[in-house]
Amino acid sequence: MTEQKLNRRGRKLAEAYRALGRQSFTTASGRRHAGNALTYGLAIALGISMLVPFLWMISTSLMDEFEVFRFPPRLLPSDPVWSNYPNALTAAPFGRFFINSAVMSLFIVSGHLITASTAGYAFARLRFPGRDKVFILFLANLMVPIIVLLIPRFLLVSALGWVDTYAGLIVTELVGVWGIFLMRQYFLSIPRELEDAARIDGASEWHVFWRVALPLAKPAIATVALFSFVETWKSFLWPLIVTRSMAMRPVEVGIAAFHSLYFSNWPYQMAAAVTAVIPILILFLFTQRYFVQGIQLAGLKY
């Protein structure tokens, strides 16, 4: 009889522990779901806050020049003026502006990819005296405000006679320290065994870099190319300083032509800005997968 009571008591205790475990699991699961909901809510709110300026830009580009100044402001145009886009692109030589930006982007992105990949591989894999100190000096350059270098750069370009030329727009922008840092971090994440196997087969250091390391670094290369293209395409201050004629201005400086001292045509300016964003969106759509992968893997090892 005593044994039966003990068995019943044991079963009750077991059921109580199971119920307590289910309750704890339910509580932990509820907290986890609440945390996930809060995280998703904050991410959605942040995404909306970043999307609102673009939506406002598109809405303004479809208004007439008087509707823009109405108070209270309208979120949507009462009667979309689609002619703002062709009128804005013909009011200034935007064809030439886009060509200038394309030429700048082609050469600067190519320069960033060449210097970032070679220097990043050298800092990650090659051993030479003062390697780490030189790399720290490169990183210290990131802390120098760009505006501090404007006058020395302009004096140098002016002395070489490159003002209002493609050389003046491009040459001082060919090296990007951030790209070198990213490529170095990515090369450090590649297993050394792959490179050692190629060396055992008789490959030179150049062949190891070109045929082994560089193909594996496609995500980082795409990331560097995307960031470099975006920075070059939207550059404004340096092209504004180093160019003189309308024929040499890139698209961002050309958009500012709609803003004068006495009058600003905001619909035309916003229409030109929407058109200027399209190449960046297209490039991002094609490189998004590599871009995310490169950002994730570049910081795995220091």
C-alpha positions, 0 to 999 in steps of 0.5 A, a space after each residue: 500500500 505504501 509502495 502504491 502511495 509512493 508511486 502515485 506521489 511520484 507520478 504527481 510530482 512528475 506531472 507537476 514538473 512537466 507542467 512547470 517545464 511547459 509553463 517555463 517554455 511557454 513564457 520563454 517562447 512568449 518573450 522570444 516572440 515579443 523580442 522578435 516583434 519589437 526588433 521587426 517593428 523597429 526595423 520596419 520603422 527605420 526602413 520607412 523613415 529612410 524611404 520617406 525622403 525618396 517618396 517625397 522626392 518622387 511626389 515633388 517631381 510630379 508637382 507643378 512649380 506652384 503646388 510645391 509651395 502650398 501650405 499645408 504641403 501635399 503628400 501627393 500631387 493633385 494632378 501629376 505633371 509627367 512632363 517635368 521629366 523630359 523638360 528637366 532633362 532638356 533644360 540643361 545638357 543632362 546627356 553630357 552630365 551623365 556621360 561625365 559621371 559615367 566616365 568618372 565612375 568607370 575610371 574611379 571604380 576600376 582604380 579602386 578595384 585594382 588598388 584595393 585588391 592588390 594592396 588588400 592582398 599584400 597586407 593580408 598575405 605578404 610579409 614585408 618590414 613595417 607591414 602592420 605600421 603602414 596599414 595603421 597609417 592607411 587606416 589613420 587616413 580615414 580619420 582625416 576630414 576630406 574637406 581638409 584636403 580640398 585646398 592641397 588637392 586643388 593646388 596640385 591639380 591646378 599646378 598640373 593644369 588639370 582644372 576642368 579636365 577629366 584628369 582633375 576629376 579622376 586622378 585624386 580619387 583613384 585610391 580608396 582606403 576603405 576598399 583596401 581595408 575591406 579587401 584585406 579583411 576578406 582575404 584574411 577570411 580565406 583559408 591559407 590551405 588553398 593558397 598553400 596547395 597552389 604554391 605546392 603545385 608550383 604557382 607563383 605569388 601572382 598566380 596565387 593571387 590571380 587564380 585562387 584568392 581573387 576569384 574567391 573574393 568576388 563578394 568583397 569585390 562587388 561590395 567595393 565596386 558598389 560603394 565606389 560607384 555610389 560615392 563617385 556618382 553622387 560626388 558633388 564638392 570636389 567636381 564643383 571645385 575642379 570644374 569650370 564649364 557646363 561641359 565638364 560637370 557631372 550629374 550631381 553638379 548639374 542638378 544644382 543648376 536648377 537652384 539659383 540665387 533668386 529662383 529654384 525650380 524644385 519639380 525639375 530638380 527633383 525630377 533630375 534627382 530621381 533620374 540620377 538615382 536610377 543607375 544606382 538602383 539598377 547596380 544595387 539590384 544586380 549586386 545585392 547578394 554579393 554586397 550582403 555576403 561581402 559585408 558579412 564575411 569581411 569582418 570575421 578576422 582581424 
